[in-house]
Amino acid sequence: MSDTASLADLVRDWDPPTVRTSRRVDPWAAAAFADLVDADPPALGDGAPLPPLWHWFVLLEHPRTAELGEDGHPADGPLLPPIPGRRRMFAGGRFTQRAPIPFGAVLHGSSAVVSVTPKSGRTGEMLFVTVRQELRVGDDPDVVAVEEQDIVYRSEPDGAPRRTVPRPVTGEPDLTGAWRRRLPTGTVLLSRFSALTYNGHRIHHDHPYTTTVEGYPDLVVHGPLMALLALELPRVHAPGDTVAEFGYRLTRPAFLPSTLIAAGGRDEPQTATLAVAAEGVAPSLTATVRFR
């Protein structure tokens, strides 16, 4: 980025297209994720419903290796903002389910950028991008689910000062709630989740890159993994209820070595509050659920 070009200048004429993907909802990936987190799988037969957000294992991009940038993400793409030295952070999202997504069906996704907001703070300029995906099943034109993801981008071109993210202070009390889950993390867990989601981002598997280039104290736990771990609480503890809405916010990264704690419970019959934290650290993810 030049001395005069701000992030707002760089994206002023950006006009990203709508991206469409389609793929059969195969039970293999769902069973693989359940094994990854040492959980019982859902019913996997044709027609059984896919748990909320598990479409993340279905509608996957697979860019060519030659198309990847230094960080392991695609160097360019239709939904990636045109800023130099792009650094990416997953900030949260929202998911609304209107009808089931059945195993065995063909799932169609239609993704588009719906919001681009440059902001400046004490750590410099950031670009907040929201991508909305509508999901449809088979030949039915009706939308069965809508997901929005909030992504934060920074520009760190060659020669720019590198930021340093300190390791969080421990000593926070454990999360409370009637629903609880512990998940020990490590390099094998992060590598398996990266493989399952076809995520090449080096902050999850390349320690030298993560600490010297991205400025983190250790490998970073995937934000989507924490969101899915939060959703394991109602899946296990409220199996008779259907999640209609799920909103979550990622407030701080979680790093290795750590054990993730997911906890929460019902506020009212139709709502629940959830959180995920590295043990002894303030929550990395806070979330709310509304049941149908």
N, C-alpha and C positions, 0 to 999 in steps of 0.2 A: 504494500500500500504506500502510495506516495505521501509526501509531507502534507498535501492539501486534500487528498481524497479520503473522505470519511466513509464509514460503512453505509450510511444513507446514500451517499453519492454512488457507491459501487452497485447498489441494488435498485436504484431508482428506475431503471429501464428493464429490470429483470421480469420476464413474463413466463414463468414455468408452466409446462403443459400438464394435462391430466395423464397419469400413468395407470394402465390397466394390466392386471395379472389374473390368471386363472389356474387352478390346480385342484386335483382331487384330494379330498380330506382323507388321508391315509392314516390308519390307526398306529402305524409303526412309530411315528414321531411322538405321539401322545404317550405310548407305552414307554418310550425311551426317556421322556421327561419325568414320568412318574418314578422310573428306576433311578434317575439322576438324583432326585430329592428323597429317595427311600420312602416313597409313598405308594399306597395301593392305587392302581390305575382306575380310571372311570370305566364304565361299560364301553366296549370298543367295537361292538357289532354294528353292521350297517344300519343306519337310522338312529342310533344312539346319539345324544347331543354332545357336541364338543364343549368342554368347559370354557368359561369366558377368558378371552385373550390367548387361548391356545392356538388361534389362527396364526400367531407369530411363528409357529413351526410349519405352517402350510404355505403361505404366500411369501416365499423367500426369493430375494434377488441373488443372482450368481454371476457377478461381473468377472470378466477375464482377469487373470493375474496381471497382464500387461496394463490393465486399466486402473490398478490400485496406486494410491499415493503413498507417501512416506509413512503415514500413520496406519496403513492397512485398510483404510476405507477407500472407496472409489475416488480417484482424483477429480472426477467430474461426473455429473449426472443431472437428469432433468429436474430433480427436486433439491439439489444442492446449491446454495447461494454462491455467486461468482466472486468470492473474496480470496485474496492470497493468504497462504499459510493458515489454512482453515483448521481450527481446533473445535471439536464437537463435544457437547455435553447434553445428555438426556435429562430433561427437567421435570417431566411428568406427563400426565395425559388424562383423558376421559374416555369411557367406553359405555355405550348404551346398547343393550340387546333387546330386540323387539320380537324375535322368533328364533327357534333353535337353528344351529348349524349342524346338520347330521353327518356322522361318519359315512363315507362312501359316496357322498354327493360331490359335485363339482362346485367349488367356491370361487366367486369372482370378486376381485377387489378393484376399486376405482379410487386413486389417490390424487390429491391436489393440494397445493399450498393455498391456505385461506387467510393467512396473516403473516406479515413481515414487519417487525417493529425494532428499529435501532434504538439502543439506550446507551447512556454513558454513566459510569459510576466511578468509585474510587480506584477500581482495578482497570479502568479503561473502557473502551467501546465494546459492546456486545450486540449481537443480532438475535432476536427472538423470532423463531419461525414455527408456525403451527401448520402441521400437515393433517388433513382430514381424509379418512378412508371410509368409503361406503362398501358394505359387503352384501352380496346377493348370492342366492343358491340356485344352481341349475338354470332353467329357463324362466324362473319367476322374476318379474321385473321389480318386485317389491324389495326394499332394503330391509335386511334382517338384523343388521347391526351397524353402528357407526362408531369409529374410533378417531380420536384426535390426539396427536403427539406434539408436545412442546419441546423444541430443540433449541439450545443456546449455542451460538457460534462466536468464536473469537478469531481475530486475524493476527497471526504471528508469522509474518514473512521472514525470510532469511535476514539476519542481522538485528531483528527486534529483540528487546530484552525478554528473557525467559522468566515466566512466573514460577514461584515455588509454593506448593500447597503443603502446609504443615500437617503432621499426623495429629488427629484430634485427641484432646485430653480425655483420659479415662477417669472413671470414678462416678459416672452417672448411675442412679438406681435402675434396677431391672424394670422393663416394661411390665405393666399390669394388664390383667384381663383374664376372663374365664377361658378364652381360647388361646392356646400357646403352642409354639413350635420352635425347636432349635435345629439349626442346620450348620454343622461345622463346614468351613470353607478351606480351600487350599488350591494349589496350582492345578491339580487334576480336575477338581470340580469346575473351575473357571474354563479350563481347556475343553472339557466335555460340553459345557453350555455354549461356548463359542462355536464348537463344531455343530451342535444341534441347530443353532440359529444362523449358521454360515456367517459368523461375525469375525472379520479379520482384524478388528481394532487392536493394536499392539499393547494398549494399556492393560489388557486382560491377560497377556501371556508373555510379554517381552519386558523383563525387569529392567535391564540397562536402558532401553528406550524410555520406559515409563518414568524412571527417576531422573535421567539426564536431559531428556528432550521435553517431556510433558510436565516435569517438575513435581510429580506425585511422590509420596514417601514409599510406596510399595504398589504392587499390582492392585487394580481397581475392580471391585465386585460389580458385575453388570447391573445397571438399573432395572432392566426388564426382569432379571432373575428375582430381584427384591419385590417387584410388583406381583409376580406370579407366586412368590412365597406368601405374600399377604393374602392372595386369593385362595391359597390352600386352606386358610383358617375356616372360611365358610363352607368350602367344599367338603371338609372333613367333619366339622362340628355342626353344620346346618345342612345336611345332605338333602333334606326335603324341601329346601327353599331354592328358588331360582334367582340368580343375580340379574337384576334389570339394569342397574347403573353402578359403575365403579369409577371413582375419581381419585387420583393419587398425585402426590407432589414429592419430588426428590429434593431434599433440603441440603444434603451434604454427601460426599462420597463415602463408601465403606471400603476399607483396605485390608489386604492380607497382612499378617495372620489374624483371623477373627472367627468367632462363631456368631452367626446371625440369629437373632431372637425375633420372632414374629409373635405379636400378641394383640388381643383386642376382644371385642364382644359386642353384644347388642346394646344400643342406646334405647331403642323402642322395638316393637315387634317387627317393623319393616326396615330398620336401619341398623348399621353397625359401624363402629370406628375401629380402625386397624393401624398398626405401626410396625415397622421393621427397623432394627438397630443392630450394629455390631455390639457385642456384649460389653457393657461398661461405658458405652458412648451414647450421646444423644441420638435420637432417631434419624436415620437416613431417609426414611420414607414414611409419610403419613397418608392415610387413605380413608375414604368413606364408601360404604356399600348401601345400596337400596335394593331390597328384595321385591319381586313382583307380588 
